[in-house]
Amino acid sequence: MNVVRAKCTIGKLKEALKLSVTQPDPKMYMSLLQLCIVVRAKEQARMIHSHIVTIGFESSVNLGTKLIVFYAKVGDMLSARKVFDKMPVRDVVSWTAMISGYGQNGFYENALLVFSGMRRAGVRANMFTYGSALRACMGMRWLEGGMQIQGYALKGRFADNLYVKSALLDLYAKCGRIEDAWFLFDTMEERDVVSWNVMIGGFAVQGFVDDCFQLFRLMMREGKIPDCFTLGSVLRASIGDIGLMMVNQIHGLIIRLGFGSSNLLIGSLIDAYAKCGSVRSAHQLYKNMLKPDIISCTALITGFAREGNNSGEAFDLFKEMILKKMGIDDIVLCLMVNICANMASLSLGRQIHALALKYQPSYDIAMGNALIDMYAKSGEIEDAIRAFNEMREKNVISWTSLIAGYGKHGYGQKAIELYEKMECEGLKPNDVTLLSLLFACSHAGLTSEGWELFNNMISRYKILPRPEHFSCMVDLFARGGHLESAYNMISEMNIKPTVSLWSAILGACNIYGNVTIGEVAAKNLFNMEPEKSVNYVVLSNIYAAAGARDKARETWKLMKERGLRKNPGYSLLQSSKEKIVLVEPH
């Protein structure tokens, strides 16, 4: 017997299994099953299960519970349920193992049904039972159910238990009741690292950055040592320029606490540095990793994509992912398609599309939306339509992406027809959809249709126009020669006119020769961007076309007095011979 346990301890599972045939004992099988749980040895555990049934130990509560725990760990809840249903006797540990197993594998309703069955059977729950049931409610974001379980815990005198309170704290935080979570946390006489993590993570997710940092400092002052989850939550909160110093401090703390080899934390650090605008620091961290993984690589690619001028480095990283066989998921594929869309690189986009079809033959909504956007921006509107039609499921973004594609290619009428079809499908457009439609109308000269859409946006959909919507309407009126309407819209707006609004007016005045409104637009632009020479040039051209040559000369003179020069024109050509090829190893 001792020999078997020794072999279990050193991990020699096969030898231990051979000895178990000649020396059957319930304690021995418990040790073997525990080893199978640790190393996730599915085949060996099923063999042990067969031995237990053959020898007649199937009625053992402890062995049955251990089998449930194993099957739950490997995600086989059907087998776990079969073991549970065949158990002649079940104790609180057996019931709790079943509840916990369902919860860990995402079967939250099943977990709560087992909890109800346990109460009907008259078995008294313990702190782990209540904690597992509360986490099932958390998974469903079912606050009312969690409150009921809190009542049961109160009756069972477990309401003040740290494990139960931590689970309840997590439920409040995940359900968006951060104030209730804070009240509970503040009243806890005892707090462990899990409690602190729940609260710090809750503040981070809800966007309460200052509270997250203050609580983290308080945790450190009270002598609690943060773990990977704590540090990861604080890093997620460190976004923006003001967070770069905090990221540096957390980085130093990670090294001091000995978590420098944690790929999960390094991935979070890379993401935090990139989001704070320090992509070079993120890249250096990545290069120093002993074994880069898909999480860290995706975080760095996202950082490069966000900067917008590092597409080449993003593709180098993606090729590295393929060559090193890190694995490719839908997130990174979707990200690469978006990069191709921003580059308007059709060749690379088609290669990524081919890879996406290989890894996920029926791509999801996010990938479908990215493909529509990529093909539309690359000038292949027919391919964008095909990607749209091939999607099994579509959301508002899918329809909006194709509407925007039609708009960019001058198909204003088709954009409106697609919008009408979208309404027939029962989908409500959002502010971006309306903006894309107004853009499409503007570029297709559909003035009356655009005006109707603008009015519908306010009256039917109750969407408040943003400066971009007004800009599109001003552009729409200006392109159609309705300069008075465009100027009146700017005058009546409740928001401050932007550079793009006045630029649209000035450009239209140049086309239609309206000197009066052109002067107003130009003077506003002189104040808003005094260094832009193009505004002076356009106003001078308006004067010259109207025969006011003296005013044209005065405008040129004013431009020179301010030290401005007309920018020379240039053409930008992209070589069709230069190609980037992604090679996937066989």
PyMOL commands that set and color helices and strands:
alter all, ss='L'
color gray80, all
select helices_A, chain A and resi 2-9+13-22+26-39+42-55+61-73+77-86+92-104+108-120+127-139+143-155+162-174+178-187+193-206+209-221+228-237+241-256+263-275+279-288+294-307+311-323+330-343+346-359+365-377+381-390+396-408+412-424+431-444+447-459+467-479+483-492+499-512+515-528+533-545+549-561
alter helices_A, ss='H'
color red, helices_A
deselect
rebuild
show_as cartoon
